[in-house]
Amino acid sequence: MSKYILDSWSWREYLEGSAKGERVKEIMSDSRNEIFTHSVSIAEIVSRAERRGKDINEIWTAITNNSKALETRAEESREAGATHAEVKSSNRNFSLADAFVLAAARRLGAKVLTGDTDFKNTTETTLL
C-alpha cells in the first residue's frame, strides 16, 4: 500500500478534469493507495473555489469522499515551522501551507502528490 497526501495543486487539477487531474484520479482510484488531504490544503481549495464562484459544498464532498482529512495538531505546527525554515532557505517560494503538507507526509511516511515545483527537491514528493 502507498500513502499519498494530495495538495491543493492536485485537487485543483482533479476538480478541473485536466490531463494531470486524470492521473490524480487514477492514483486515488487504486484501492491499494491510502489518500489524505491536509486541513490547510482544504482551506486553500475552498478559498480558491469561493473566489471563483464554485460550489464549495460539492468540492467539500469530493475531498471528504475521496480522502482522509488530516487535522493540524500543535506538534505538527512545530514540525511545519521547522520544515518551512529548512526548505525556504533554498526555495523562497515555498509556502507555509506547503510546509504543513510536507511535515505531514514525513510523519505518515507518505508521498506528496503534486505538480507544484516548490516540492521538486524533496524526497517525499511524487511530481506529476
DSSP file (Angstrom, degrees, kcal/mol; ACC not computed):
  #  RESIDUE AA STRUCTURE BP1 BP2  ACC     N-H-->O    O-->H-N    N-H-->O    O-->H-N    TCO  KAPPA ALPHA  PHI   PSI    X-CA   Y-CA   Z-CA
    1    1 A M              0   0    0      0, 0.0     2,-0.4     0, 0.0    32,-0.2   0.000 360.0 360.0 360.0 138.3    0.0    0.0    0.0
    2    2 A S  E     -a   33   0A   0     30,-1.0    32,-3.2   108,-0.0     2,-0.5  -0.882 360.0-144.4-110.2 144.7    1.2    3.5   -0.8
    3    3 A K  E     -a   34   0A   0     -2,-0.4   108,-2.4   106,-0.3     2,-0.4  -0.915  18.9-177.0-109.3 133.9    0.2    6.6    1.1
    4    4 A Y  E     -ab  35 111A   0     30,-2.8    32,-2.5    -2,-0.5     2,-0.6  -0.988  18.4-155.3-130.7 140.1   -0.3    9.9   -0.7
    5    5 A I  E     -ab  36 112A   0    106,-2.8   108,-2.5    -2,-0.4     2,-0.5  -0.973  19.1-147.0-108.8 120.1   -1.2   13.4    0.5
    6    6 A L  E     -ab  37 113A   0     30,-2.8    32,-0.5    -2,-0.6   108,-0.1  -0.748  13.0-155.0 -86.5 127.9   -2.9   15.5   -2.2
    7    7 A D     >  -     0   0    0    106,-1.3     4,-2.0    -2,-0.5     5,-0.2  -0.329  37.7 -89.9 -90.4-179.3   -2.0   19.1   -2.0
    8    8 A S  H  > S+     0   0    0      1,-0.2     4,-2.5     2,-0.2     5,-0.2   0.834 125.6  59.9 -64.4 -30.8   -4.2   21.9   -3.3
    9    9 A W  H  > S+     0   0    0      2,-0.2     4,-2.2     1,-0.2    -1,-0.2   0.944 106.8  46.2 -59.8 -48.1   -2.5   21.7   -6.8
   10   10 A S  H  > S+     0   0    0    103,-0.4     4,-2.6     1,-0.2    -2,-0.2   0.915 113.2  48.8 -62.6 -43.7   -3.5   18.1   -7.2
   11   11 A W  H  X S+     0   0    0     -4,-2.0     4,-3.1     2,-0.2     5,-0.2   0.900 109.1  53.1 -64.1 -39.3   -7.1   18.8   -6.1
   12   12 A R  H  X S+     0   0    0     -4,-2.5     4,-1.9     2,-0.2    -2,-0.2   0.942 112.1  44.8 -60.2 -47.1   -7.3   21.7   -8.5
   13   13 A E  H  X>S+     0   0    0     -4,-2.2     5,-1.8     2,-0.2     4,-0.8   0.913 115.1  48.4 -63.1 -43.2   -6.2   19.6  -11.4
   14   14 A Y  H ><5S+     0   0    0     -4,-2.6     3,-0.8     1,-0.2    -2,-0.2   0.941 113.0  46.7 -61.6 -48.9   -8.6   16.8  -10.3
   15   15 A L  H 3<5S+     0   0    0     -4,-3.1    -1,-0.2     1,-0.3    -2,-0.2   0.803 112.9  49.6 -67.4 -29.4  -11.6   19.1   -9.9
   16   16 A E  H 3<5S-     0   0    0     -4,-1.9    -1,-0.3    -5,-0.2    -2,-0.2   0.597 107.3-128.0 -84.3 -11.3  -10.9   20.8  -13.3
   17   17 A G  T <<5 +     0   0    0     -4,-0.8    -3,-0.2    -3,-0.8    -2,-0.1   0.799  49.2 162.1  71.7  29.3  -10.6   17.4  -15.0
   18   18 A S     >< -     0   0    0     -5,-1.8     4,-1.7    -6,-0.2     5,-0.1  -0.162  56.5 -99.7 -73.6 173.5   -7.3   18.2  -16.6
   19   19 A A  H  > S+     0   0    0      1,-0.2     4,-1.2     2,-0.2     3,-0.1   0.909 128.8  46.1 -60.9 -42.6   -4.9   15.5  -18.0
   20   20 A K  H  > S+     0   0    0      1,-0.2     4,-1.9     2,-0.2    -1,-0.2   0.848 107.9  58.3 -68.5 -32.5   -2.8   15.7  -14.8
   21   21 A G  H  > S+     0   0    0     -8,-0.4     4,-2.4     1,-0.2    -1,-0.2   0.833 100.7  56.3 -62.9 -32.9   -6.1   15.6  -12.9
   22   22 A E  H  X S+     0   0    0     -4,-1.7     4,-2.1     2,-0.2    -1,-0.2   0.865 105.4  51.0 -66.1 -35.9   -6.8   12.3  -14.6
   23   23 A R  H  X S+     0   0    0     -4,-1.2     4,-2.0     2,-0.2    -2,-0.2   0.900 109.5  50.3 -66.9 -40.4   -3.5   10.9  -13.3
   24   24 A V  H  X S+     0   0    0     -4,-1.9     4,-2.6     1,-0.2    -2,-0.2   0.924 109.3  52.1 -59.9 -44.6   -4.5   12.1   -9.8
   25   25 A K  H  X S+     0   0    0     -4,-2.4     4,-2.3     1,-0.2    -2,-0.2   0.891 107.0  52.7 -60.2 -41.6   -7.8   10.3  -10.3
   26   26 A E  H  X S+     0   0    0     -4,-2.1     4,-0.9     2,-0.2    -1,-0.2   0.922 111.5  45.7 -60.3 -44.9   -6.1    7.0  -11.3
   27   27 A I  H >< S+     0   0    0     -4,-2.0     3,-0.5     1,-0.2    -2,-0.2   0.906 114.1  48.8 -66.2 -41.4   -3.9    7.1   -8.1
   28   28 A M  H 3< S+     0   0    0     -4,-2.6    -1,-0.2     1,-0.2    -2,-0.2   0.858 109.4  53.3 -64.9 -35.1   -6.9    7.9   -6.0
   29   29 A S  H 3< S+     0   0    0     -4,-2.3     2,-0.7    -5,-0.2    -1,-0.2   0.659  82.0 101.1 -77.7 -16.3   -9.0    5.1   -7.6
   30   30 A D    X<  -     0   0    0     -4,-0.9     3,-2.4    -3,-0.5    -4,-0.0  -0.603  66.1-150.7 -74.0 113.4   -6.3    2.5   -6.9
   31   31 A S  T 3  S+     0   0    0     -2,-0.7    -1,-0.2     1,-0.3    -4,-0.0   0.631  92.0  67.3 -63.8 -13.3   -7.6    0.6   -3.8
   32   32 A R  T 3  S+     0   0    0    -31,-0.1   -30,-1.0     2,-0.0     2,-0.3   0.595  89.9  81.9 -79.9 -10.3   -4.0   -0.2   -2.8
   33   33 A N  E <   -a    2   0A   0     -3,-2.4     2,-0.5   -32,-0.2   -30,-0.2  -0.742  68.3-147.6-100.0 143.7   -3.4    3.5   -2.1
   34   34 A E  E     -a    3   0A   0    -32,-3.2   -30,-2.8    -2,-0.3     2,-0.4  -0.948  20.5-155.2-107.2 126.2   -4.4    5.5    1.0
   35   35 A I  E     +a    4   0A   0     -2,-0.5    33,-2.3   -32,-0.2     2,-0.3  -0.870  14.5 177.6-113.1 133.3   -5.3    9.1    0.2
   36   36 A F  E     -ac   5  68A   0    -32,-2.5   -30,-2.8    -2,-0.4     2,-0.4  -0.901  14.1-162.2-127.7 156.1   -5.0   12.0    2.6
   37   37 A T  E     -ac   6  69A   0     31,-2.3    33,-2.6    -2,-0.3     2,-0.2  -0.986  23.7-127.5-136.7 130.5   -5.7   15.8    2.4
   38   38 A H  E  >  - c   0  70A   0    -32,-0.5     4,-2.1    -2,-0.4     3,-0.4  -0.495  18.3-124.7 -76.4 145.7   -4.3   18.2    4.9
   39   39 A S  H  > S+     0   0    0     31,-2.6     4,-2.0     1,-0.2    -1,-0.1   0.819 112.2  57.3 -59.9 -31.4   -6.8   20.6    6.5
   40   40 A V  H  > S+     0   0    0     30,-0.2     4,-1.9     2,-0.2    -1,-0.2   0.895 106.4  49.1 -66.4 -39.2   -4.6   23.6    5.4
   41   41 A S  H  > S+     0   0    0     -3,-0.4     4,-2.8     2,-0.2    -2,-0.2   0.892 107.1  55.4 -65.4 -39.0   -4.9   22.4    1.8
   42   42 A I  H  X S+     0   0    0     -4,-2.1     4,-2.7     1,-0.2     5,-0.2   0.924 106.9  50.4 -59.7 -43.0   -8.7   22.1    2.3
   43   43 A A  H  X S+     0   0    0     -4,-2.0     4,-2.4     1,-0.2    -1,-0.2   0.911 111.2  48.8 -61.0 -42.1   -8.8   25.7    3.4
   44   44 A E  H  X S+     0   0    0     -4,-1.9     4,-2.4     2,-0.2    -2,-0.2   0.923 112.8  47.6 -61.9 -44.4   -6.7   26.7    0.3
   45   45 A I  H  X S+     0   0    0     -4,-2.8     4,-2.4     1,-0.2    -2,-0.2   0.920 113.5  46.5 -64.5 -45.8   -9.0   24.8   -2.0
   46   46 A V  H  X S+     0   0    0     -4,-2.7     4,-2.8    -5,-0.2     5,-0.2   0.905 111.8  52.0 -65.3 -41.5  -12.2   26.2   -0.5
   47   47 A S  H  X S+     0   0    0     -4,-2.4     4,-2.3    -5,-0.2    -2,-0.2   0.941 111.7  45.9 -60.0 -47.5  -10.9   29.7   -0.6
   48   48 A R  H  X S+     0   0    0     -4,-2.4     4,-1.1     1,-0.2    -2,-0.2   0.917 114.0  48.8 -62.1 -43.6  -10.0   29.4   -4.3
   49   49 A A  H  <>S+     0   0    0     -4,-2.4     5,-2.9     1,-0.2     3,-0.5   0.918 110.7  50.2 -63.3 -44.1  -13.3   27.9   -5.2
   50   50 A E  H ><5S+     0   0    0     -4,-2.8     3,-1.4     1,-0.2    -1,-0.2   0.909 108.7  52.1 -61.5 -43.0  -15.3   30.5   -3.3
   51   51 A R  H 3<5S+     0   0    0     -4,-2.3    -1,-0.2     1,-0.3    -2,-0.2   0.740 112.0  47.3 -66.1 -22.1  -13.4   33.3   -5.0
   52   52 A R  T 3<5S-     0   0    0     -4,-1.1    -1,-0.3    -3,-0.5    -2,-0.2   0.299 116.9-111.5-102.0   7.8  -14.2   31.7   -8.4
   53   53 A G  T < 5 +     0   0    0     -3,-1.4    -3,-0.2    -4,-0.2     2,-0.1   0.744  65.3 150.9  72.1  23.7  -17.9   31.2   -7.6
   54   54 A K      < -     0   0    0     -5,-2.9     2,-1.0    -6,-0.2    -1,-0.2  -0.432  58.9 -95.6 -84.3 162.3  -17.7   27.4   -7.5
   55   55 A D     >  -     0   0    0      1,-0.2     4,-1.7    -2,-0.1     3,-0.2  -0.681  36.2-170.4 -79.4 103.4  -19.9   25.2   -5.3
   56   56 A I  H  > S+     0   0    0     -2,-1.0     4,-2.7     1,-0.2    -1,-0.2   0.777  82.9  59.1 -71.1 -24.3  -17.8   24.7   -2.2
   57   57 A N  H  > S+     0   0    0      2,-0.2     4,-2.2     1,-0.2    -1,-0.2   0.896 105.8  48.7 -68.3 -38.9  -20.2   22.0   -0.9
   58   58 A E  H  > S+     0   0    0     -3,-0.2     4,-2.1     2,-0.2    -2,-0.2   0.901 113.6  47.0 -64.4 -41.5  -19.6   20.0   -4.0
   59   59 A I  H  X S+     0   0    0     -4,-1.7     4,-2.4     2,-0.2    -2,-0.2   0.917 110.4  52.0 -67.3 -44.0  -15.9   20.4   -3.6
   60   60 A W  H  X S+     0   0    0     -4,-2.7     4,-2.8     1,-0.2     5,-0.2   0.914 109.9  49.8 -56.5 -44.9  -16.0   19.5    0.1
   61   61 A T  H  X S+     0   0    0     -4,-2.2     4,-2.2     1,-0.2    -1,-0.2   0.906 109.4  51.2 -63.2 -42.5  -17.9   16.4   -0.7
   62   62 A A  H  X S+     0   0    0     -4,-2.1     4,-1.0     2,-0.2    -1,-0.2   0.919 113.9  44.5 -60.9 -43.5  -15.4   15.4   -3.4
   63   63 A I  H  X S+     0   0    0     -4,-2.4     4,-1.1     1,-0.2     3,-0.4   0.947 116.7  43.5 -67.5 -48.4  -12.5   15.8   -0.9
   64   64 A T  H  < S+     0   0    0     -4,-2.8    -1,-0.2     1,-0.2    -2,-0.2   0.764 114.2  50.6 -74.0 -23.8  -14.1   14.1    2.0
   65   65 A N  H  < S+     0   0    0     -4,-2.2    -1,-0.2    -5,-0.2    -2,-0.2   0.709 119.5  36.0 -80.7 -20.2  -15.4   11.2   -0.1
   66   66 A N  H  < S+     0   0    0     -4,-1.0     2,-0.3    -3,-0.4    -2,-0.2   0.412 120.8  26.2-115.7   0.1  -12.0   10.5   -1.7
   67   67 A S  S  < S-     0   0    0     -4,-1.1     2,-0.5    -5,-0.1   -31,-0.3  -0.983  72.7-108.3-156.0 164.8   -9.5   11.2    1.1
   68   68 A K  E     -c   36   0A   0    -33,-2.3   -31,-2.3    -2,-0.3     2,-0.3  -0.873  37.9-126.9 -98.3 128.6   -9.0   11.3    4.8
   69   69 A A  E     -c   37   0A   0     -2,-0.5     2,-0.6   -33,-0.2   -31,-0.2  -0.572  15.6-146.2 -77.4 134.9   -8.7   14.8    6.3
   70   70 A L  E     -c   38   0A   0    -33,-2.6   -31,-2.6    -2,-0.3   -30,-0.2  -0.904  13.8-146.8-102.2 119.4   -5.6   15.4    8.4
   71   71 A E        -     0   0    0     -2,-0.6     2,-0.5   -33,-0.2   -33,-0.0  -0.489  20.3-109.2 -82.6 154.8   -6.2   17.8   11.2
   72   72 A T        -     0   0    0     -2,-0.2     2,-0.3     4,-0.0    -1,-0.1  -0.734  35.0-169.7 -87.2 127.2   -3.5   20.2   12.4
   73   73 A R     >  -     0   0    0     -2,-0.5     4,-1.9     1,-0.1     5,-0.2  -0.784  34.7-112.1-111.6 159.5   -2.0   19.4   15.8
   74   74 A A  H  > S+     0   0    0     -2,-0.3     4,-1.7     1,-0.2     5,-0.1   0.902 118.1  51.9 -58.0 -42.7    0.3   21.6   17.9
   75   75 A E  H  > S+     0   0    0      1,-0.2     4,-2.1     2,-0.2    -1,-0.2   0.883 108.1  52.1 -62.7 -37.1    3.2   19.3   17.4
   76   76 A E  H  > S+     0   0    0      1,-0.2     4,-3.2     2,-0.2    -1,-0.2   0.848 103.3  58.0 -68.7 -33.0    2.7   19.3   13.7
   77   77 A S  H  X S+     0   0    0     -4,-1.9     4,-2.3     2,-0.2    -1,-0.2   0.904 106.9  48.5 -62.1 -40.0    2.7   23.1   13.7
   78   78 A R  H  X S+     0   0    0     -4,-1.7     4,-2.2     2,-0.2    -2,-0.2   0.934 113.3  47.1 -63.4 -45.8    6.2   23.0   15.3
   79   79 A E  H  X S+     0   0    0     -4,-2.1     4,-2.7     1,-0.2    -2,-0.2   0.911 111.7  50.8 -61.7 -43.2    7.3   20.5   12.6
   80   80 A A  H  X S+     0   0    0     -4,-3.2     4,-2.8     1,-0.2    -1,-0.2   0.891 108.9  51.6 -64.2 -39.1    5.8   22.6    9.8
   81   81 A G  H  X S+     0   0    0     -4,-2.3     4,-2.1     2,-0.2    -1,-0.2   0.921 112.6  44.8 -62.7 -43.8    7.6   25.7   11.1
   82   82 A A  H  X S+     0   0    0     -4,-2.2     4,-2.3     2,-0.2    -2,-0.2   0.900 114.4  49.5 -66.7 -40.5   10.9   23.9   11.1
   83   83 A T  H  X S+     0   0    0     -4,-2.7     4,-2.7     2,-0.2     5,-0.3   0.906 109.4  52.4 -63.6 -42.0   10.2   22.3    7.7
   84   84 A H  H  X S+     0   0    0     -4,-2.8     4,-2.6     1,-0.2     5,-0.2   0.928 110.9  46.3 -60.3 -46.4    9.3   25.8    6.3
   85   85 A A  H  X S+     0   0    0     -4,-2.1     4,-1.1     2,-0.2    -1,-0.2   0.909 113.4  50.4 -62.7 -42.0   12.6   27.3    7.6
   86   86 A E  H  < S+     0   0    0     -4,-2.3     4,-0.3     1,-0.2     3,-0.2   0.950 119.1  34.0 -61.2 -52.5   14.6   24.4    6.2
   87   87 A V  H >X S+     0   0    0     -4,-2.7     3,-1.5     1,-0.2     4,-1.4   0.873 112.6  59.5 -76.2 -37.3   13.1   24.4    2.7
   88   88 A K  H 3< S+     0   0    0     -4,-2.6    -1,-0.2    -5,-0.3    -2,-0.2   0.759  90.8  71.3 -65.5 -23.0   12.6   28.1    2.4
   89   89 A S  T 3< S+     0   0    0     -4,-1.1    -1,-0.3    -3,-0.2    -2,-0.2   0.794 116.0  23.4 -63.1 -25.3   16.3   28.7    2.9
   90   90 A S  T <4 S+     0   0    0     -3,-1.5     2,-0.3    -4,-0.3    -2,-0.2   0.481 129.7  45.2-115.6  -7.0   16.9   27.3   -0.6
   91   91 A N    ><  -     0   0    0     -4,-1.4     3,-1.7     1,-0.1    -1,-0.2  -0.815  60.3-170.5-140.6  96.4   13.4   27.9   -2.1
   92   92 A R  T 3  S+     0   0    0     -2,-0.3    -4,-0.1     1,-0.3    -1,-0.1   0.689  85.4  58.1 -62.4 -20.4   12.0   31.4   -1.5
   93   93 A N  T 3  S+     0   0    0      2,-0.1     2,-0.3    25,-0.0    -1,-0.3   0.528  72.6 119.3 -89.1  -6.1    8.6   30.4   -2.9
   94   94 A F    <   -     0   0    0     -3,-1.7     2,-0.1    -7,-0.1    -3,-0.1  -0.448  56.6-145.4 -67.2 120.9    7.9   27.5   -0.5
   95   95 A S     >  -     0   0    0     -2,-0.3     4,-1.6     1,-0.1     5,-0.1  -0.393  20.4-118.6 -89.4 163.2    4.8   28.4    1.4
   96   96 A L  H  > S+     0   0    0      2,-0.2     4,-1.8     1,-0.2     5,-0.1   0.860 116.8  56.2 -65.6 -35.8    3.8   27.7    5.0
   97   97 A A  H  > S+     0   0    0      1,-0.2     4,-1.8     2,-0.2    -1,-0.2   0.917 105.8  50.9 -61.4 -42.8    0.8   25.7    3.7
   98   98 A D  H  > S+     0   0    0      1,-0.2     4,-2.7     2,-0.2    -1,-0.2   0.876 106.2  56.2 -61.0 -37.0    3.3   23.5    1.7
   99   99 A A  H  X S+     0   0    0     -4,-1.6     4,-2.7     1,-0.2    -1,-0.2   0.877 104.5  51.9 -64.8 -38.0    5.3   23.0    4.9
  100  100 A F  H  X S+     0   0    0     -4,-1.8     4,-2.0     2,-0.2    -1,-0.2   0.917 111.8  47.0 -62.6 -42.2    2.3   21.6    6.7
  101  101 A V  H  X S+     0   0    0     -4,-1.8     4,-2.2     2,-0.2    -2,-0.2   0.927 114.3  46.2 -65.3 -45.7    1.7   19.2    3.8
  102  102 A L  H  X S+     0   0    0     -4,-2.7     4,-2.3     2,-0.2    -2,-0.2   0.900 111.2  51.6 -66.1 -41.1    5.4   18.1    3.7
  103  103 A A  H  X S+     0   0    0     -4,-2.7     4,-2.1     1,-0.2    -1,-0.2   0.897 110.6  49.4 -62.6 -39.7    5.6   17.8    7.5
  104  104 A A  H  X S+     0   0    0     -4,-2.0     4,-2.4    -5,-0.2    -2,-0.2   0.900 109.0  52.4 -65.7 -40.4    2.5   15.5    7.5
  105  105 A A  H  X>S+     0   0    0     -4,-2.2     5,-2.4     1,-0.2     4,-1.3   0.917 110.0  48.6 -61.5 -42.9    4.0   13.4    4.7
  106  106 A R  H  <5S+     0   0    0     -4,-2.3     3,-0.2     1,-0.2    -1,-0.2   0.915 111.9  49.0 -62.6 -42.9    7.1   12.9    6.7
  107  107 A R  H  <5S+     0   0    0     -4,-2.1    -2,-0.2     1,-0.2    -1,-0.2   0.887 118.7  38.4 -63.9 -40.2    5.2   12.0    9.8
  108  108 A L  H  <5S-     0   0    0     -4,-2.4    -1,-0.2    -5,-0.1    -2,-0.2   0.558 106.5-119.2 -88.7  -9.5    3.0    9.4    7.9
  109  109 A G  T  <5 +     0   0    0     -4,-1.3  -106,-0.3    -3,-0.2    -3,-0.2   0.890  69.7 139.7  67.5  38.7    5.7    8.0    5.6
  110  110 A A      < -     0   0    0     -5,-2.4     2,-0.4    -6,-0.2  -106,-0.2  -0.592  53.5-118.3-110.0 169.4    3.6    9.3    2.7
  111  111 A K  E     -b    4   0A   0   -108,-2.4  -106,-2.8    -2,-0.2     2,-0.6  -0.896  22.6-126.4-106.3 139.7    4.4   11.0   -0.7
  112  112 A V  E     -bd   5 125A   0     12,-3.4    14,-3.1    -2,-0.4     2,-0.7  -0.779  22.3-148.5 -81.3 122.0    3.0   14.4   -1.5
  113  113 A L  E     +bd   6 126A   0   -108,-2.5  -106,-1.3    -2,-0.6  -103,-0.4  -0.850  44.2 123.8 -95.2 114.2    1.2   14.1   -4.9
  114  114 A T  E     - d   0 127A   0     12,-2.0    14,-2.6    -2,-0.7  -108,-0.0  -0.962  60.8-144.8-159.5 168.2    1.6   17.4   -6.7
  115  115 A G        +     0   0    0     -2,-0.3     2,-0.6    12,-0.3    12,-0.1   0.228  64.8 121.9-120.3   3.7    2.8   19.2   -9.7
  116  116 A D    >   -     0   0    0      1,-0.2     3,-2.0     2,-0.1     4,-0.1  -0.582  56.2-151.2 -72.1 114.2    3.9   22.2   -7.7
  117  117 A T  G >  S+     0   0    0     -2,-0.6     3,-1.6     1,-0.3     4,-0.2   0.595  86.2  82.2 -68.3  -9.3    7.6   22.6   -8.4
  118  118 A D  G 3  S+     0   0    0      1,-0.3    -1,-0.3     2,-0.1     3,-0.3   0.711  93.5  49.9 -64.9 -17.3    8.2   24.1   -5.0
  119  119 A F  G X  S+     0   0    0     -3,-2.0     3,-2.1     1,-0.2    -1,-0.3   0.409  79.3 108.0 -94.6   0.4    8.3   20.5   -3.9
  120  120 A K  T <  S+     0   0    0     -3,-1.6    -1,-0.2     1,-0.3    -2,-0.1   0.722  77.4  47.6 -59.2 -27.0   10.8   19.4   -6.5
  121  121 A N  T 3  S+     0   0    0     -3,-0.3     2,-0.4    -4,-0.2    -1,-0.3   0.161  91.1  98.3-101.6  19.7   13.8   19.0   -4.2
  122  122 A T    X   -     0   0    0     -3,-2.1     3,-0.9     1,-0.1    -3,-0.0  -0.895  64.3-147.4-109.3 137.4   12.0   17.0   -1.6
  123  123 A T  T 3  S+     0   0    0     -2,-0.4    -1,-0.1     1,-0.2    -3,-0.0   0.672  94.1  68.0 -74.7 -15.9   12.3   13.2   -1.5
  124  124 A E  T 3  S+     0   0    0    -13,-0.1   -12,-3.4    -5,-0.1     2,-0.4   0.159  86.7  96.1 -88.0  20.2    8.8   12.8   -0.1
  125  125 A T  E <   -d  112   0A   0     -3,-0.9     2,-0.6   -14,-0.3   -12,-0.2  -0.900  54.3-162.2-121.4 139.7    7.2   14.1   -3.3
  126  126 A T  E     -d  113   0A   0    -14,-3.1   -12,-2.0    -2,-0.4     2,-0.4  -0.954  25.5-154.6-110.5 106.0    5.7   12.4   -6.4
  127  127 A L  E      d  114   0A   0     -2,-0.6   -12,-0.3   -14,-0.2   -14,-0.1  -0.677 360.0 360.0 -85.0 132.1    5.7   15.2   -9.1
  128  128 A L              0   0    0    -14,-2.6   -13,-0.2    -2,-0.4    -1,-0.1   0.398 360.0 360.0 -95.7 360.0    3.2   14.9  -11.9
